[in-house]
Amino acid sequence: MRAGPQANDYTPDPAILQIAAWLGDPVAGADFPETVLRFRNDRAAASVGLAGLGEAAWLEHFGRFAPLPGNLPQPLALRYHGHQFRVYNPELGDGRGFLFAQLRDDRGRLLDLGTKGSGQTPWSRAGDGRLTLKGGVREVLATEMLEALGANTSKTFSLIETGEALGRGDEPSPTRSAVMVRLSHGHIRIGSFQRLAALGERDHLAALVAYVLAAYPGPPPPEDAPGRGEPAVILLHQVVERLADMAASYMAAGFVHGVLNTDNMNVAGESFDYGPWRWLTAWDPTFTAAYFDHAGLYAFGRQPEAIHWNCAQLAVALRPLCDAPPLVAALERFGPLYQAALARRFLERLGLHARGGARDGALIAAAEAAMRGLALSPDVFFGAARGGAMVGDADYDRLAADFIPLPGARPVPSEAAAARLDLDEVERVWAAIAERDDWAPFHAKVAAIRQLGISLAPA
């Protein structure tokens, strides 16, 4: 959602309470030494009726986790399993976060407010349940940029510094601490289904399917889909459609998530949980974001494969509820759905209408070749090429000339340059905070990213 939301009334709807007894554990937030507000997303808050909260109330709810009126009486740390780099791990769950509230947005959708860095839970294992301030800053930037580029992403709702000194092995320590709240279209993960299947909880598995279908409604399966009336089959078709589009959004954005484990896949099809993310500085399918991804499992070019594999793990988890052939049929839709979504999203970034078929693929291939040949990052290329204005690659120019520009499409090189978010730029923004407690570059970067989103929005 790139356009600003309409003001909305606060509408609590803690629907998850109907399944909370076996889906999670009631927990309490950490008692932080201090709460200093560093970022509040008033644009997102307006969509759920919370923009009118004063700073004191904001800190009380999102730094001290006093319950919102009519909402969850106590936070809920969700239970789940998951494949981590394709190794099954049954010892997962919300280890440094929890579901804090559920509410309706200005479009009537059920949304969650969930935390990161809010303290230890029964699923923390050896972790301290905390979040570094740098990690919170990085997540704000990632979510703002993905939203500007039209990806379906969680929104960073709040970032509050908490006054603790944290020790971490992957950044200079001690480092500053924070607690973050994200506004998300659901926190039910593929790993939530995997856990119930692994424990043989068939009735709960069926109940979770019913909950998700009611909470996050989607289109029915195709008319010729086998088993199209079975709830588990309906769910898998919807998840495949959503995650194929999410995969395409990453590729069109030149974005590398870094950790596409099944516990990081939410069945509402919304990208979330940003750790070692990166944007490409050159078109390189082999680029990895996580230093620990030694095999390149989640490299940029392998992200669609990884997400498809995760959909297959959901299908395996749903097997106690239905036969395999209808689930296989749903999985086989991923490839065509992904290709269609990629064409639409990629050409939209160029300011062009997708035409369908081989011509879209040829234009995408030519654009990729132009990026490689001209040594351009995707953000620079798309900024200059929007509307077909790029010069320098004959095949790209020839193909783009035959496509129809989107209404209002125009080149946006100045906005793209200001919103640039490579590793050096992130480190520059963070250095101002770490060295001088100067938040001006951070807020300027958020403003530039939002301006890019306005420029890219349909006329």
C-alpha positions in Angstrom: 0.0 0.0 0.0 1.9 3.0 -1.3 -0.8 5.7 -0.9 -1.4 7.1 2.5 -4.3 5.4 4.4 -7.5 7.0 5.5 -8.0 7.9 9.1 -9.8 5.0 10.8 -11.5 4.3 14.1 -9.8 1.9 16.5 -11.5 -1.4 16.1 -10.1 -4.2 18.3 -10.7 -7.8 17.3 -8.7 -10.3 19.2 -9.9 -13.2 17.1 -6.9 -15.4 17.9 -8.2 -15.9 21.5 -10.4 -18.7 20.1 -7.3 -20.8 19.3 -4.8 -19.2 21.8 -4.8 -22.1 24.3 -2.9 -24.4 22.0 -1.2 -21.9 19.7 0.8 -19.9 22.2 1.7 -19.0 25.7 0.7 -16.0 27.7 3.8 -13.9 28.6 4.8 -10.5 30.0 7.0 -7.9 28.4 10.4 -7.0 29.8 10.7 -4.2 32.4 13.0 -1.9 30.5 15.2 0.7 32.3 13.9 3.5 30.0 11.6 4.1 27.0 12.7 6.7 24.5 10.6 7.0 21.4 12.7 6.9 18.2 10.2 6.2 15.5 6.4 6.1 15.3 4.7 5.3 12.1 1.7 7.7 12.1 0.8 6.7 8.6 0.3 3.1 9.7 -1.2 4.2 13.0 -3.9 6.2 11.2 -5.0 3.1 9.3 -5.8 1.3 12.6 -7.2 4.2 14.6 -4.1 4.8 16.8 -2.6 8.0 15.3 -4.2 10.1 18.1 -2.2 8.5 20.9 -0.1 11.0 22.8 3.6 10.1 23.4 3.0 9.0 27.0 0.2 6.6 26.0 2.3 5.4 23.0 5.2 4.5 25.3 2.9 2.9 27.8 1.4 0.6 25.2 4.4 -0.1 22.9 7.2 0.2 25.4 5.6 -1.1 28.6 2.9 -3.2 26.8 -0.1 -2.1 28.8 -3.0 -3.8 27.0 -4.9 -1.8 24.4 -8.7 -1.4 25.2 -10.8 -4.4 24.3 -7.8 -6.3 23.1 -5.6 -9.2 24.2 -5.5 -9.2 28.0 -1.9 -10.5 27.9 0.6 -10.9 25.1 0.9 -14.3 23.4 4.2 -15.9 22.4 3.3 -18.2 19.5 4.5 -21.8 19.2 5.9 -23.1 15.9 8.5 -25.4 14.4 10.4 -24.8 11.2 13.0 -25.7 8.6 16.0 -23.5 9.1 18.3 -23.8 6.0 16.3 -26.9 5.3 17.1 -28.6 8.6 14.0 -29.3 10.7 14.0 -27.6 14.1 11.2 -28.4 16.6 12.6 -26.0 19.3 11.4 -22.8 17.8 8.7 -20.3 18.8 8.5 -16.6 19.6 11.8 -16.2 21.5 12.1 -12.4 21.6 8.6 -11.3 20.5 4.9 -11.8 21.0 1.5 -11.0 19.6 0.3 -7.9 21.4 -3.0 -7.0 19.8 -5.3 -7.6 16.9 -7.4 -4.9 15.2 -9.1 -4.0 12.0 -7.6 -1.5 9.5 -9.2 1.0 7.2 -9.9 -1.7 4.7 -11.6 -4.0 7.2 -8.6 -6.4 7.3 -7.6 -8.2 10.5 -4.1 -7.1 11.5 -1.7 -7.9 14.2 0.6 -5.8 16.4 3.6 -8.0 17.2 6.9 -7.2 18.9 10.6 -7.8 18.4 13.0 -7.4 21.4 10.2 -7.4 24.0 12.0 -9.9 26.4 12.3 -13.6 27.2 9.6 -16.1 26.6 9.3 -19.9 27.1 10.8 -20.1 23.6 13.9 -17.9 24.1 16.2 -20.9 24.6 19.6 -19.3 25.5 18.7 -15.9 24.0 18.1 -12.7 26.0 14.9 -11.8 24.2 16.3 -8.4 23.2 16.8 -6.4 20.0 19.7 -4.1 19.2 18.8 -0.5 18.3 20.8 -1.0 15.0 18.6 -4.0 14.2 15.5 -1.9 14.8 16.8 0.9 12.6 17.6 -1.5 9.8 14.1 -3.0 10.0 12.5 0.4 9.7 14.5 1.2 6.6 13.8 -2.2 5.0 10.1 -2.1 5.5 9.8 1.5 4.4 11.7 0.8 1.2 9.8 -2.4 0.4 6.5 -0.6 0.9 7.7 2.2 -1.4 8.5 -0.3 -4.1 5.1 -1.9 -3.8 6.0 -5.1 -2.0 3.5 -6.6 0.5 5.4 -6.1 3.7 4.9 -5.7 7.4 5.1 -2.1 8.6 7.4 -1.0 11.3 4.9 0.6 13.7 7.1 1.7 16.6 10.8 1.8 17.6 11.6 2.6 21.2 15.1 2.7 22.7 15.2 0.8 26.1 18.4 1.8 27.8 20.2 -1.6 28.1 23.7 -2.5 26.9 23.7 -5.6 24.8 26.5 -8.0 23.9 26.4 -9.3 20.4 28.9 -11.2 18.3 28.1 -9.7 15.0 28.5 -6.0 15.8 30.6 -3.9 18.2 29.5 -4.4 21.8 28.1 -3.3 24.1 25.5 -1.9 21.8 22.2 0.0 22.4 18.9 -1.8 22.8 15.4 -1.3 21.5 12.0 -2.8 21.3 10.1 -2.7 18.0 6.4 -3.2 17.2 5.4 -4.3 13.7 2.0 -4.0 12.1 1.4 -7.2 10.2 -1.3 -9.0 8.3 -1.0 -12.0 10.6 1.7 -13.9 12.3 0.6 -17.4 11.5 3.6 -19.1 9.8 4.1 -22.2 7.8 6.0 -23.4 10.9 2.8 -23.1 12.9 1.2 -25.8 10.7 4.4 -27.9 10.8 4.3 -28.0 14.6 0.7 -29.3 14.8 1.4 -31.9 12.1 4.6 -33.1 13.8 2.7 -33.4 17.2 -0.2 -35.3 15.6 -2.7 -32.6 16.6 -5.0 -33.2 13.7 -8.1 -31.4 15.2 -6.0 -28.3 16.0 -4.5 -28.4 12.5 -8.0 -28.3 11.0 -9.0 -25.5 13.4 -5.9 -23.5 12.4 -6.8 -23.9 8.7 -10.4 -22.7 9.5 -9.0 -19.7 11.5 -6.7 -18.6 8.6 -9.4 -18.9 6.0 -11.7 -16.8 8.0 -9.1 -14.3 9.1 -7.3 -13.8 5.8 -9.9 -14.6 3.1 -8.8 -15.1 -0.5 -10.1 -16.2 -3.9 -11.3 -19.8 -4.4 -9.1 -22.3 -6.3 -9.5 -22.5 -10.1 -12.7 -24.2 -11.3 -10.8 -27.2 -12.5 -8.7 -27.7 -9.4 -9.1 -31.1 -7.8 -10.4 -31.0 -4.2 -11.3 -27.3 -4.6 -13.9 -27.5 -1.8 -11.6 -28.9 0.9 -10.4 -26.3 3.4 -6.8 -27.5 3.4 -6.7 -27.3 -0.4 -8.3 -23.9 -0.5 -5.6 -22.7 2.0 -2.7 -24.1 0.0 -3.9 -22.5 -3.2 -4.2 -19.1 -1.5 -0.8 -19.4 0.1 0.8 -20.4 -3.2 -0.7 -17.4 -4.9 0.4 -15.0 -2.2 3.9 -16.3 -1.8 4.5 -16.5 -5.6 3.7 -12.8 -5.7 6.0 -12.2 -2.7 8.9 -13.9 -4.4 8.3 -11.8 -7.5 8.3 -8.6 -5.4 11.7 -9.5 -4.0 13.1 -10.0 -7.5 11.6 -6.9 -9.0 12.9 -4.9 -6.0 16.5 -6.3 -6.3 16.0 -7.3 -2.6 17.6 -10.2 -0.8 15.8 -11.3 2.4 18.6 -13.5 3.6 16.8 -16.0 5.8 13.8 -17.6 4.1 13.1 -20.4 6.6 9.6 -21.8 7.1 9.3 -20.1 10.4 9.8 -16.8 8.5 7.0 -17.4 6.1 3.6 -16.1 7.1 0.6 -17.6 5.3 -1.0 -14.2 4.7 1.7 -13.8 2.0 3.3 -10.8 3.7 7.1 -10.4 3.9 8.4 -9.8 7.4 11.2 -10.4 9.9 14.2 -8.6 8.5 17.6 -9.6 9.7 20.6 -9.7 7.2 18.7 -8.2 4.3 20.5 -6.4 1.5 19.6 -4.6 -1.8 21.7 -5.5 -4.8 24.4 -3.1 -5.9 24.7 -5.1 -9.2 22.5 -7.6 -10.9 23.9 -10.8 -9.4 21.8 -13.9 -8.9 24.5 -15.5 -6.7 24.6 -12.6 -4.2 23.8 -13.7 -0.6 22.8 -11.4 2.3 23.6 -13.6 5.3 27.3 -14.2 6.0 26.3 -17.6 7.4 24.6 -18.8 4.2 27.7 -20.6 3.0 25.9 -22.7 0.4 24.0 -19.7 -1.1 20.7 -21.4 -0.4 18.9 -18.0 -0.1 21.0 -16.2 -2.7 19.1 -13.5 -4.7 18.4 -15.7 -7.7 17.3 -18.7 -5.6 14.7 -16.9 -3.6 11.7 -18.1 -5.8 13.0 -21.7 -5.5 13.3 -21.3 -1.7 9.8 -19.9 -1.3 8.3 -22.6 -3.5 10.1 -25.2 -1.3 8.5 -23.7 1.7 5.1 -24.0 0.1 5.8 -27.7 -0.3 6.5 -28.0 3.4 3.1 -26.5 4.1 1.6 -29.1 1.7 3.3 -31.8 3.7 2.0 -30.4 7.0 -1.6 -30.4 5.5 -1.5 -34.1 4.5 -3.3 -35.3 7.6 -6.3 -33.3 6.4 -6.5 -34.4 2.8 -5.0 -36.6 0.0 -1.8 -35.6 -1.8 -2.9 -35.1 -5.4 -5.0 -31.9 -4.8 -2.1 -30.4 -2.8 0.4 -31.3 -5.5 -1.9 -29.6 -8.1 -1.9 -26.4 -5.9 1.9 -26.5 -5.7 2.2 -26.8 -9.5 0.6 -23.4 -9.9 3.6 -21.7 -8.2 5.8 -21.4 -11.3 3.2 -19.8 -13.7 1.9 -17.6 -10.9 5.4 -16.4 -10.1 6.2 -15.7 -13.8 3.0 -13.6 -14.2 3.6 -11.7 -11.0 7.3 -11.1 -11.9 6.3 -9.7 -15.3 3.7 -7.4 -13.8 5.9 -6.1 -11.0 9.1 -5.8 -13.1 7.4 -3.9 -15.9 5.6 -1.8 -13.4 9.0 -0.6 -12.1 9.8 0.3 -15.7 6.6 2.3 -15.9 5.2 -0.2 -18.5 2.2 -2.5 -18.8 2.9 -6.2 -19.0 1.7 -7.8 -22.2 1.9 -11.4 -21.2 3.8 -14.3 -22.7 7.3 -14.4 -24.2 7.5 -10.6 -24.9 7.5 -9.8 -21.2 10.2 -12.4 -20.5 12.3 -11.0 -23.4 12.1 -7.5 -22.0 13.0 -8.6 -18.5 16.0 -10.6 -19.9 17.1 -7.5 -21.9 16.8 -5.3 -18.8 18.9 -7.8 -16.8 21.5 -7.8 -19.5 21.5 -4.0 -19.6 22.1 -3.9 -15.8 25.0 -6.4 -16.1 26.5 -4.7 -19.2 26.3 -1.2 -17.8 27.3 -2.3 -14.3 24.2 -0.6 -12.8 22.4 -1.4 -9.6 18.7 -2.1 -10.0 17.7 1.1 -8.2 19.8 3.2 -10.5 18.6 1.3 -13.6 14.9 1.4 -12.7 15.2 5.1 -11.7 16.6 6.0 -15.1 14.6 3.5 -17.2 11.2 4.2 -15.9 8.9 5.0 -18.8 11.3 3.4 -21.2 13.8 6.3 -21.1 17.0 4.2 -20.5 19.7 4.6 -23.1 22.6 2.2 -23.6 21.3 -1.2 -24.5 19.9 -1.7 -28.0 17.9 -4.8 -27.2 16.2 -3.2 -24.2 15.5 0.0 -26.1 14.0 -1.9 -29.0 11.7 -4.0 -26.8 10.7 -1.2 -24.4 9.6 0.9 -27.4 6.8 -1.6 -28.2 5.3 -1.5 -24.7 2.6 0.8 -23.4 3.6 3.2 -20.6 1.6 3.1 -17.4 -0.6 6.2 -16.9 1.5 8.9 -15.2 4.7 7.0 -15.6 7.8 9.2 -15.6 11.5 8.8 -14.9 12.3 9.2 -11.2 16.2 9.3 -11.0 16.3 12.0 -8.3 14.0 10.2 -6.0 15.7 6.9 -6.6 19.1 8.4 -5.8 17.9 10.0 -2.6 16.3 6.8 -1.4 19.3 4.5 -2.2 19.7 1.9 0.5 22.9 -0.1 -0.1 25.1 -1.3 2.8 27.2 1.9 2.8 24.2 4.1 3.1 22.7 2.1 6.0 26.1 2.3 7.8 26.2 6.1 7.2 22.7 6.5 8.7 23.7 4.2 11.7 27.0 5.9 12.3 25.3 9.3 12.9 23.2 7.6 15.6 25.9 5.6 17.2 28.6 8.3 17.2 26.6 11.5 17.8 23.0 10.4 18.6 22.1 12.3 15.5 18.8 11.0 14.1 18.5 13.6 11.4 20.0 11.3 8.6 17.6 8.5 9.6 14.5 10.6 9.4 15.7 12.2 6.2 16.2 8.8 4.7 12.7 7.7 5.7 11.3 10.9 4.2 13.2 10.2 0.9 12.0 6.6 0.7 8.4 7.8 1.2 8.8 10.4 -1.5 10.0 7.6 -3.8 6.9 5.6 -3.0 4.7 8.7 -3.9 6.6 9.0 -7.2 6.1 5.3 -8.1 2.5 5.2 -7.1 0.0 4.9 -10.0 -1.4 8.2 -11.1 
